Amino acid sequence: MQNPANIGNIWRETEGVWFEGNRRIHFHKEEFLDDGDYFEDEDASEKAEVYAGDGAEGGGICLAGTWWDREALSIAENVTESFDGDLGMYAFRTLVNATIQVRVEKPSTKSGSPAMSDIEAFSKAYQARLDEAELAKTLPENVTLEVSSPGVERVIRIPQDLDRFKERPMYVKYITEVAATGDFSENDGVFRLVSFDLETNSCTWGLADVRINREKAGKGRPMNKKQREWRLTTPFDSIRLVRIYSEF
């Protein structure tokens, strides 16, 4: 990654913060693997529960309701389009303390995770447009920009991400109806995607061959025949959360 200090800015490696004038641009510190995945810092602050559309790890857009956040979103969308499909905007969130948080993805990679150079390129392009908007008084002064990737255990958007990540084990949270009472019960598990049907709007799952499932067959043993043949069909609207499952 090019050190931003080489272009007249200040990069604090230990903090992961780039100071451009009086403005702070945060790059979330990540250790990338060969396929584009990464491990986040173990010292990261405890996060709130993730849900689809939360504007953070769950993706989607979450606006704080400020006078400027829709302008910031519009600019971010225009910047994303300027990359001609090479980068996408996985999540966008504004906070009342004049902070913009963006998570960008790279559709061409297996994991969907961009390289740090991609994050830097997006940040610089977006920052230039934010500076223009600040001068035009359509944004407040000294907005803090935070840019990162979706994360190792990114949320899977249903149904659009299913085919893309079908080879990966997934953590699935879903609800089922209890026939005797008509009540609903929340369940979860680590599954592999067997198939999905856009006509019936449903997924069929099997158990993923991961340690947490193998241990149910006995320590040190592979999954048994019953586990390998187990299937579950869930309508799309019964799924509460699907995310990539990592054993690391």
DOFIMI-621089 format. One line per 3 residues: number of its first residue (from 1); their letters; for each residue x, y, z of N, C-alpha, C, O. Coordinates in pm, whole numbers. Example, Ala and Ser with C-alpha at 12.3 -4.5 7.8 and 13.67 -1.06 7.14 Angstrom:
REM DOFIMI-621089
1 = AS = 1319 -569 780 1230 -450 780 1320 -330 780 1424 -332 846 ~ 1285 -225 708 1367 -106 714 1290 3 787 1341 114 804
//
This chain:
REM DOFIMI-621089
1 = MQN = 84 -120 0 0 0 0 87 124 0 183 132 76 ~ 55 221 -84 129 344 -88 105 422 40 -10 439 82 ~ 212 469 102 199 546 223 145 684 188 210 757 114
4 = PAN = 26 723 241 -30 853 207 63 968 243 48 1078 189 ~ 159 948 334 250 1056 368 332 1099 247 381 1212 242 ~ 345 1009 149 421 1043 29 352 1145 -59 413 1202 -149
7 = IGN = 225 1169 -33 153 1267 -114 109 1384 -28 6 1446 -55 ~ 186 1414 74 163 1534 152 65 1520 265 26 1621 324 ~ 23 1400 297 -67 1377 409 8 1303 518 126 1272 502
10 = IWR = -56 1275 629 8 1209 742 -60 1077 768 -181 1071 788 ~ 19 970 769 -36 836 796 18 787 930 139 777 947 ~ -69 758 1024 -29 703 1152 -55 553 1151 -167 509 1172
13 = ETE = 49 476 1125 35 332 1107 -24 264 1229 -106 173 1216 ~ 16 309 1349 -30 242 1470 -177 268 1497 -243 189 1564 ~ -229 378 1446 -368 411 1470 -457 377 1351 -579 365 1365
16 = GVW = -395 360 1233 -475 336 1114 -555 458 1074 -669 445 1028 ~ -497 577 1092 -568 701 1062 -484 785 968 -365 806 991 ~ -545 833 864 -481 922 770 -536 1062 795 -656 1085 783
19 = FEG = -447 1156 831 -489 1294 853 -463 1373 725 -349 1383 679 ~ -569 1429 668 -556 1511 549 -603 1650 589 -723 1677 597 ~ -507 1737 615 -543 1865 672 -597 1843 812 -532 1780 895
22 = NRR = -717 1894 838 -781 1873 968 -877 1755 967 -942 1726 1067 ~ -884 1687 854 -982 1580 840 -919 1445 869 -805 1419 832 ~ -994 1358 936 -945 1223 966 -1011 1122 872 -1133 1121 856
25 = IHF = -930 1040 811 -982 932 727 -933 802 788 -812 777 795 ~ -1025 717 833 -990 593 902 -991 476 804 -1089 455 732 ~ -882 401 802 -878 274 731 -883 165 836 -797 162 924
28 = HKE = -980 76 829 -986 -34 925 -870 -127 900 -853 -176 789 ~ -789 -152 1003 -668 -232 990 -704 -378 969 -782 -435 1045 ~ -647 -439 867 -681 -575 829 -556 -649 786 -462 -590 732
31 = EFL = -555 -780 810 -448 -867 762 -506 -953 652 -590 -1040 679 ~ -463 -931 528 -525 -998 415 -465 -1136 390 -346 -1157 410 ~ -551 -1228 346 -508 -1362 308 -496 -1369 157 -522 -1270 89
34 = DDG = -456 -1484 104 -432 -1497 -38 -556 -1473 -122 -545 -1420 -232 ~ -674 -1512 -72 -794 -1499 -154 -868 -1369 -128 -979 -1351 -176 ~ -807 -1278 -52 -870 -1150 -28 -938 -1139 105 -977 -1029 144
37 = DYF = -956 -1250 178 -1012 -1244 311 -910 -1183 406 -794 -1166 369 ~ -950 -1150 525 -858 -1093 620 -906 -1123 760 -1022 -1159 782 ~ -814 -1106 856 -849 -1115 997 -852 -975 1053 -759 -898 1031
40 = EDE = -958 -940 1125 -966 -810 1187 -886 -811 1317 -858 -917 1372 ~ -851 -693 1365 -778 -682 1491 -857 -746 1604 -977 -724 1616 ~ -789 -826 1687 -855 -886 1801 -892 -782 1905 -977 -806 1990
43 = DAS = -826 -665 1899 -851 -560 1997 -966 -470 1957 -996 -372 2027 ~ -1032 -502 1845 -1144 -417 1801 -1251 -414 1909 -1272 -511 1981 ~ -1317 -300 1918 -1418 -283 2021 -1536 -376 1996 -1564 -413 1882
46 = EKA = -1603 -413 2103 -1716 -505 2093 -1825 -445 2006 -1859 -327 2019 ~ -1879 -526 1917 -1975 -475 1820 -2116 -511 1861 -2141 -610 1930 ~ -2208 -428 1815 -2349 -458 1838 -2389 -577 1751 -2319 -612 1656
49 = EVY = -2501 -638 1785 -2549 -753 1708 -2572 -713 1563 -2633 -611 1534 ~ -2522 -796 1473 -2533 -767 1330 -2670 -810 1280 -2721 -914 1319 ~ -2728 -729 1193 -2851 -768 1124 -2846 -714 982 -2784 -611 956
52 = AGD = -2913 -782 892 -2912 -742 751 -2968 -602 736 -3075 -570 788 ~ -2895 -518 662 -2940 -382 637 -2903 -282 744 -2957 -172 747 ~ -2809 -318 835 -2774 -226 944 -2676 -117 900 -2640 -30 979
55 = GAE = -2633 -124 774 -2541 -22 725 -2397 -46 766 -2311 38 741 ~ -2371 -160 829 -2235 -193 872 -2201 -332 819 -2200 -352 698 ~ -2171 -428 908 -2136 -562 861 -2253 -634 796 -2233 -726 717
58 = GGG = -2376 -591 829 -2494 -650 767 -2528 -590 633 -2625 -630 569 ~ -2446 -495 590 -2467 -433 459 -2585 -339 456 -2649 -313 558 ~ -2614 -288 337 -2728 -199 319 -2696 -56 357 -2580 -18 373
61 = ICL = -2801 22 371 -2788 166 398 -2861 201 526 -2976 163 546 ~ -2794 274 613 -2854 319 739 -2818 466 759 -2701 499 783 ~ -2917 553 751 -2895 696 763 -2937 745 901 -3036 698 957
64 = AGT = -2862 841 954 -2887 891 1088 -2999 994 1093 -3046 1030 1201 ~ -3042 1040 975 -3149 1139 972 -3101 1282 983 -3177 1371 1021 ~ -2973 1305 950 -2919 1440 953 -2957 1516 826 -3010 1457 731
67 = WWD = -2929 1645 824 -2966 1726 708 -2876 1698 587 -2909 1737 475 ~ -2763 1629 611 -2664 1613 505 -2645 1469 459 -2574 1445 361 ~ -2706 1371 528 -2667 1233 499 -2710 1183 361 -2642 1099 302
70 = REA = -2822 1233 310 -2863 1189 176 -2770 1244 68 -2747 1179 -34 ~ -2716 1362 91 -2617 1416 -2 -2490 1332 2 -2431 1303 -103 ~ -2447 1292 122 -2328 1208 135 -2349 1073 66 -2257 1021 2
73 = LSI = -2468 1017 79 -2499 890 13 -2497 905 -138 -2441 820 -208 ~ -2557 1011 -188 -2560 1033 -333 -2419 1045 -389 -2390 990 -496 ~ -2333 1115 -319 -2194 1128 -363 -2125 992 -362 -2053 958 -456
76 = AEN = -2147 914 -257 -2085 781 -247 -2131 692 -363 -2051 617 -419 ~ -2257 699 -397 -2309 619 -508 -2244 660 -640 -2211 576 -723 ~ -2227 790 -659 -2163 839 -782 -2017 795 -789 -1969 758 -896
79 = VTE = -1947 800 -677 -1808 758 -674 -1798 608 -705 -1710 565 -779 ~ -1888 529 -646 -1888 385 -672 -1906 356 -821 -1838 270 -876 ~ -1996 427 -885 -2021 409 -1028 -1898 442 -1111 -1879 386 -1219
82 = SFD = -1814 532 -1062 -1695 572 -1137 -1592 460 -1148 -1501 467 -1230 ~ -1606 355 -1066 -1514 242 -1073 -1561 135 -1172 -1500 29 -1183 ~ -1669 163 -1243 -1717 77 -1353 -1734 -69 -1313 -1697 -158 -1389
85 = GDL = -1788 -93 -1196 -1817 -229 -1152 -1703 -298 -1082 -1722 -407 -1028 ~ -1585 -239 -1081 -1470 -303 -1014 -1488 -301 -862 -1444 -393 -793 ~ -1551 -198 -811 -1583 -188 -669 -1732 -164 -651 -1796 -100 -734
88 = GMY = -1786 -217 -543 -1925 -195 -511 -1938 -144 -369 -1844 -156 -289 ~ -2052 -86 -336 -2074 -37 -201 -2159 -138 -126 -2279 -150 -150 ~ -2095 -212 -35 -2164 -314 43 -2249 -252 152 -2360 -298 178
91 = AFR = -2197 -149 217 -2270 -87 328 -2238 62 335 -2128 105 301 ~ -2336 138 381 -2318 283 398 -2395 325 522 -2512 290 538 ~ -2328 400 610 -2394 446 731 -2344 584 769 -2225 614 758
94 = TLV = -2436 670 815 -2397 800 869 -2430 803 1017 -2526 740 1062 ~ -2350 877 1093 -2370 894 1236 -2391 1042 1266 -2346 1128 1190 ~ -2458 1072 1375 -2492 1211 1408 -2368 1293 1443 -2374 1416 1445
97 = NAT = -2255 1228 1471 -2133 1301 1503 -2052 1335 1378 -1930 1351 1384 ~ -2121 1345 1264 -2059 1381 1135 -1958 1277 1091 -1849 1311 1043 ~ -1992 1150 1105 -1908 1040 1059 -1979 964 948 -2098 935 956
100 = IQV = -1904 933 844 -1953 851 733 -1875 720 734 -1752 721 730 ~ -1946 608 738 -1883 476 736 -1924 403 609 -2043 385 582 ~ -1827 361 532 -1853 291 406 -1776 160 405 -1659 156 442
103 = RVE = -1842 54 362 -1775 -75 340 -1785 -106 190 -1895 -116 134 ~ -1671 -121 128 -1669 -147 -16 -1633 -292 -42 -1560 -354 35 ~ -1685 -346 -149 -1657 -484 -187 -1603 -488 -329 -1616 -393 -406
106 = KPS = -1540 -602 -362 -1483 -621 -496 -1548 -744 -557 -1508 -856 -526 ~ -1648 -725 -642 -1725 -838 -696 -1643 -941 -771 -1684 -1056 -782 ~ -1527 -902 -823 -1448 -995 -904 -1370 -1096 -821 -1318 -1192 -876
109 = TKS = -1361 -1077 -689 -1287 -1172 -605 -1382 -1274 -545 -1501 -1248 -527 ~ -1327 -1391 -515 -1408 -1500 -460 -1473 -1460 -328 -1590 -1492 -302 ~ -1398 -1391 -244 -1448 -1353 -113 -1529 -1225 -115 -1605 -1197 -22
112 = GSP = -1512 -1146 -221 -1579 -1016 -226 -1501 -908 -155 -1544 -792 -153 ~ -1387 -943 -95 -1310 -845 -18 -1211 -771 -107 -1140 -834 -185 ~ -1207 -638 -98 -1110 -561 -176 -973 -564 -111 -960 -596 7
115 = AMS = -871 -531 -188 -737 -512 -134 -731 -376 -66 -817 -291 -89 ~ -630 -355 17 -617 -226 82 -600 -114 -19 -645 -1 3 ~ -534 -144 -132 -517 -43 -237 -651 -1 -295 -670 115 -332
118 = DIE = -747 -96 -303 -881 -62 -350 -951 31 -251 -1017 127 -290 ~ -936 0 -123 -998 83 -20 -939 223 -23 -1011 322 -8 ~ -807 231 -42 -742 362 -49 -791 440 -171 -817 560 -161
121 = AFS = -804 373 -286 -848 441 -408 -989 495 -391 -1017 609 -430 ~ -1078 414 -333 -1214 461 -311 -1215 579 -214 -1284 678 -237 ~ -1138 568 -107 -1134 674 -5 -1089 806 -63 -1148 911 -35
124 = KAY = -984 802 -144 -931 925 -202 -1032 988 -298 -1050 1110 -299 ~ -1097 904 -380 -1196 958 -474 -1316 1016 -401 -1366 1123 -437 ~ -1362 945 -299 -1478 992 -223 -1442 1120 -144 -1521 1213 -136
127 = QAR = -1321 1121 -86 -1279 1237 -9 -1275 1364 -94 -1313 1472 -48 ~ -1227 1351 -217 -1222 1467 -306 -1361 1524 -330 -1379 1646 -333 ~ -1459 1436 -347 -1596 1481 -368 -1657 1540 -240 -1735 1635 -246
130 = LDE = -1620 1484 -126 -1668 1540 1 -1612 1680 24 -1682 1768 74 ~ -1487 1701 -13 -1425 1833 1 -1502 1936 -82 -1526 2048 -38 ~ -1539 1896 -204 -1616 1986 -291 -1751 2020 -228 -1794 2135 -229
133 = AEL = -1816 1918 -173 -1947 1940 -111 -1936 2027 14 -2025 2106 44 ~ -1827 2012 86 -1807 2094 205 -1792 2241 167 -1847 2329 234 ~ -1717 2268 61 -1701 2405 14 -1833 2464 -34 -1858 2584 -22
136 = AKT = -1918 2376 -89 -2050 2420 -138 -2152 2429 -25 -2268 2466 -49 ~ -2111 2395 97 -2197 2401 216 -2311 2300 212 -2413 2319 279 ~ -2295 2193 133 -2397 2088 133 -2362 1975 230 -2440 1881 248
139 = LPE = -2243 1985 293 -2201 1894 398 -2143 1977 512 -2094 2088 489 ~ -2147 1927 634 -2085 1999 745 -1933 1996 734 -1878 1916 657 ~ -1866 2080 809 -1720 2082 809 -1664 1963 889 -1726 1914 983
142 = NVT = -1545 1921 848 -1469 1818 922 -1545 1687 940 -1546 1630 1049 ~ -1606 1640 832 -1667 1507 835 -1558 1402 846 -1454 1412 780 ~ -1580 1302 930 -1485 1191 943 -1529 1077 853 -1643 1032 860
145 = LEV = -1439 1030 769 -1468 921 676 -1399 794 721 -1278 794 746 ~ -1474 685 732 -1419 554 768 -1454 455 657 -1571 436 624 ~ -1352 393 600 -1373 302 488 -1310 167 521 -1198 161 570
148 = SSP = -1382 60 494 -1331 -75 521 -1395 -173 423 -1471 -132 335 ~ -1364 -301 439 -1425 -405 356 -1539 -471 434 -1557 -441 552 ~ -1617 -559 371 -1731 -620 441 -1693 -707 560 -1775 -725 650
151 = GVE = -1573 -762 561 -1533 -848 672 -1535 -995 632 -1600 -1033 535 ~ -1465 -1077 710 -1456 -1219 681 -1593 -1286 687 -1630 -1363 599 ~ -1668 -1256 792 -1799 -1319 811 -1911 -1225 765 -2002 -1190 840
154 = RVI = -1900 -1185 641 -1995 -1091 585 -2135 -1151 578 -2151 -1272 568 ~ -2234 -1065 585 -2372 -1109 573 -2404 -1138 427 -2365 -1063 337 ~ -2476 -1247 404 -2518 -1287 270 -2656 -1228 242 -2751 -1251 318
157 = RIP = -2667 -1154 133 -2795 -1096 95 -2878 -1200 21 -2830 -1265 -72 ~ -3003 -1215 63 -3091 -1318 7 -3187 -1253 -91 -3254 -1156 -55 ~ -3198 -1302 -215 -3125 -1419 -270 -3001 -1382 -351 -2930 -1470 -399
160 = QDL = -2973 -1251 -367 -2875 -1210 -468 -2733 -1261 -446 -2658 -1274 -542 ~ -2694 -1290 -320 -2558 -1337 -294 -2545 -1489 -286 -2434 -1541 -273 ~ -2656 -1560 -293 -2652 -1704 -269 -2563 -1779 -368 -2481 -1861 -328
163 = DRF = -2579 -1752 -495 -2501 -1824 -595 -2353 -1790 -584 -2267 -1876 -604 ~ -2324 -1667 -553 -2186 -1619 -544 -2108 -1688 -432 -1989 -1717 -448 ~ -2174 -1715 -319 -2105 -1772 -204 -2152 -1914 -170 -2137 -1958 -56
166 = KER = -2208 -1984 -267 -2268 -2114 -243 -2168 -2220 -197 -2208 -2319 -137 ~ -2038 -2200 -223 -1938 -2299 -183 -1889 -2277 -40 -1812 -2358 11 ~ -1932 -2170 23 -1882 -2137 156 -1978 -2187 264 -2099 -2183 243
169 = PMY = -1926 -2233 379 -2017 -2265 491 -2081 -2137 543 -2017 -2031 545 ~ -2206 -2146 585 -2280 -2028 626 -2348 -2050 761 -2402 -2157 789 ~ -2344 -1946 842 -2423 -1945 965 -2561 -1893 929 -2574 -1786 871
172 = VKY = -2665 -1970 963 -2802 -1936 924 -2890 -1927 1049 -2894 -2020 1130 ~ -2959 -1816 1063 -3058 -1801 1170 -3195 -1791 1103 -3214 -1710 1012 ~ -3288 -1873 1147 -3417 -1881 1079 -3527 -1911 1182 -3499 -1951 1295
175 = ITE = -3651 -1892 1140 -3764 -1923 1229 -3848 -2034 1167 -3860 -2046 1045 ~ -3906 -2115 1254 -3998 -2220 1212 -4125 -2211 1296 -4122 -2164 1410 ~ -4234 -2255 1240 -4361 -2254 1312 -4380 -2385 1389 -4360 -2493 1334
178 = VAA = -4417 -2373 1514 -4447 -2490 1596 -4590 -2531 1567 -4684 -2459 1601 ~ -4607 -2647 1504 -4739 -2689 1456 -4842 -2697 1569 -4958 -2661 1549 ~ -4802 -2744 1684 -4897 -2767 1793 -4956 -2638 1848 -5072 -2635 1889
181 = TGD = -4875 -2531 1848 -4920 -2407 1911 -4938 -2291 1814 -5005 -2193 1846 ~ -4879 -2302 1696 -4883 -2191 1601 -4782 -2083 1632 -4775 -1982 1563 ~ -4703 -2104 1739 -4598 -2008 1773 -4477 -2028 1682 -4466 -2127 1609
184 = FSE = -4387 -1931 1689 -4267 -1939 1606 -4144 -1957 1694 -4133 -1898 1802 ~ -4053 -2040 1647 -3931 -2069 1720 -3811 -2028 1636 -3806 -2054 1516 ~ -3713 -1962 1700 -3592 -1921 1629 -3486 -2030 1642 -3462 -2080 1752
187 = NDG = -3424 -2065 1532 -3323 -2171 1528 -3201 -2120 1452 -3209 -2020 1380 ~ -3090 -2190 1467 -2972 -2154 1389 -2883 -2275 1369 -2901 -2378 1434 ~ -2789 -2262 1280 -2695 -2370 1253 -2593 -2327 1151 -2604 -2220 1091
190 = VFR = -2492 -2411 1131 -2391 -2385 1029 -2416 -2481 914 -2398 -2602 928 ~ -2457 -2427 802 -2505 -2507 690 -2423 -2484 565 -2342 -2391 556 ~ -2447 -2572 467 -2401 -2550 331 -2525 -2537 244 -2627 -2601 269
193 = LVS = -2516 -2455 142 -2629 -2435 54 -2636 -2549 -48 -2543 -2568 -126 ~ -2746 -2623 -47 -2767 -2732 -143 -2826 -2676 -272 -2780 -2707 -382 ~ -2928 -2592 -257 -2992 -2531 -373 -3082 -2416 -327 -3112 -2404 -208
196 = FDL = -3122 -2333 -421 -3224 -2232 -392 -3311 -2216 -515 -3266 -2239 -628 ~ -3436 -2176 -493 -3536 -2171 -599 -3603 -2034 -597 -3668 -1998 -499 ~ -3586 -1960 -705 -3644 -1827 -712 -3794 -1829 -742 -3862 -1728 -726
199 = ETN = -3845 -1944 -786 -3989 -1956 -810 -4064 -1981 -680 -4171 -1925 -657 ~ -4007 -2066 -596 -4072 -2094 -467 -4016 -2006 -355 -4064 -2010 -242 ~ -3914 -1924 -388 -3851 -1836 -289 -3808 -1913 -165 -3848 -1881 -53
202 = SCT = -3726 -2015 -187 -3683 -2098 -74 -3541 -2150 -97 -3492 -2154 -210 ~ -3478 -2189 13 -3344 -2249 10 -3350 -2389 69 -3431 -2416 157 ~ -3266 -2477 19 -3247 -2608 80 -3104 -2615 131 -3009 -2587 58
205 = WGL = -3090 -2654 259 -2961 -2655 325 -2923 -2796 369 -3009 -2879 395 ~ -2793 -2821 377 -2738 -2940 443 -2642 -2893 550 -2609 -2775 556 ~ -2597 -2983 634 -2501 -2946 737 -2363 -2924 673 -2319 -3005 591
208 = ADV = -2296 -2817 710 -2161 -2790 659 -2061 -2881 730 -2075 -2912 848 ~ -1960 -2922 655 -1856 -3008 712 -1754 -2922 785 -1644 -2898 736 ~ -1793 -2875 902 -1706 -2791 986 -1697 -2853 1125 -1777 -2940 1161
211 = RIN = -1599 -2808 1201 -1571 -2871 1330 -1692 -2874 1423 -1718 -2976 1488 ~ -1766 -2764 1430 -1879 -2757 1523 -1983 -2864 1493 -2051 -2911 1584 ~ -1998 -2903 1365 -2092 -3009 1328 -2031 -3148 1344 -2098 -3241 1387
214 = REK = -1903 -3161 1309 -1837 -3291 1322 -1830 -3337 1467 -1841 -3456 1494 ~ -1813 -3243 1559 -1801 -3279 1700 -1928 -3344 1755 -1924 -3415 1855 ~ -2042 -3317 1689 -2167 -3377 1732 -2170 -3527 1703 -2249 -3601 1761
217 = AGK = -2083 -3571 1611 -2073 -3714 1579 -1974 -3784 1670 -1963 -3906 1670 ~ -1902 -3704 1748 -1799 -3760 1837 -1666 -3694 1809 -1631 -3671 1693 ~ -1593 -3665 1913 -1467 -3596 1898 -1370 -3673 1810 -1346 -3792 1831
220 = GRP = -1316 -3603 1710 -1219 -3664 1619 -1281 -3748 1509 -1209 -3809 1430 ~ -1414 -3753 1502 -1481 -3835 1400 -1539 -3746 1290 -1571 -3630 1315 ~ -1551 -3801 1168 -1616 -3725 1060 -1766 -3722 1081 -1818 -3792 1168
223 = MNK = -1835 -3643 1002 -1981 -3640 1010 -2035 -3777 974 -1983 -3844 884 ~ -2141 -3819 1043 -2199 -3950 1014 -2299 -3940 897 -2327 -3832 847 ~ -2350 -4056 856 -2440 -4061 741 -2565 -3978 764 -2611 -3910 672
226 = KQR = -2621 -3983 883 -2741 -3906 913 -2715 -3756 898 -2800 -3683 846 ~ -2600 -3710 943 -2566 -3569 929 -2545 -3532 782 -2590 -3426 738 ~ -2478 -3619 707 -2450 -3589 566 -2579 -3581 485 -2587 -3505 388
229 = EWR = -2679 -3658 524 -2802 -3664 446 -2910 -3568 498 -3015 -3554 436 ~ -2884 -3503 610 -2982 -3410 669 -3008 -3293 574 -2916 -3238 514 ~ -3135 -3255 562 -3173 -3143 478 -3276 -3056 549 -3354 -3103 631
232 = LTT = -3274 -2928 516 -3369 -2831 570 -3407 -2736 459 -3320 -2683 390 ~ -3538 -2714 440 -3585 -2617 341 -3645 -2498 416 -3732 -2515 501 ~ -3599 -2379 383 -3648 -2257 448 -3697 -2159 344 -3624 -2129 249
235 = PFD = -3818 -2107 359 -3861 -1997 272 -3772 -1875 296 -3721 -1855 406 ~ -3753 -1794 193 -3670 -1675 210 -3717 -1589 327 -3636 -1536 403 ~ -3850 -1575 341 -3901 -1483 442 -3891 -1538 585 -3924 -1468 681
238 = SIR = -3846 -1664 599 -3825 -1718 734 -3679 -1703 779 -3645 -1733 894 ~ -3596 -1656 689 -3453 -1643 720 -3427 -1508 785 -3459 -1404 727 ~ -3370 -1510 902 -3342 -1386 974 -3201 -1335 949 -3178 -1214 950
241 = LVR = -3106 -1426 927 -2968 -1384 904 -2891 -1498 839 -2904 -1614 879 ~ -2811 -1465 740 -2716 -1559 680 -2584 -1487 668 -2577 -1377 613 ~ -2478 -1549 718 -2347 -1488 704 -2242 -1596 681 -2261 -1711 720
244 = IYS = -2132 -1558 619 -2019 -1650 598 -1972 -1700 734 -1960 -1623 830 ~ -1945 -1829 742 -1896 -1887 867 -1747 -1915 854 -1704 -1979 758 ~ -1670 -1866 949 -1526 -1890 951 -1488 -1966 1077 -1533 -1930 1186
247 = EF = -1407 -2069 1063 -1363 -2146 1179 -1243 -2083 1248 -1201 -2130 1354 ~ -1187 -1978 1190 -1065 -1917 1244 -1097 -1798 1331 -1007 -1735 1386
//
